[in-house]
């Protein structure tokens, strides 16, 4: 949550001055789906979503688009290291989001001019079979 806040604080003045900008925050499905033992993690990801909604309302008058992406389990080095020891890793690597999938969603949000997608969180949980 601190990283999201401080990055936003660093770029927002220029975006306001330019009357344009896009902020894409990365959250987690843990903000909506609850897992025992992940209270602090879920709270931080829920905080990112709340911050995104609030910021979106505060800056839309400046033409700044703010979105959050709720990611499901993603095939990263960190996830692969946890495969055998973490009960939260419940799906196989091929079913997880791949880094390229996440990049596609971020790129789409960055490029789109569709107002109806503004201020909306997107759920990205797992790959289709």
Secondary structure, 3 states (H helix, E strand, C coil): CHHHHHHHHHHHHHHHHHCCEEEEEEEEHHHCCCCCCCHHHHHHHHHHHHHHHHHHHHHHHHCEEEEEEEECCEECHHHHHHCCCCCCCCCCCCCCEEHHHHHHHHHHHHHCCCHHHCCCCEEECCCCC
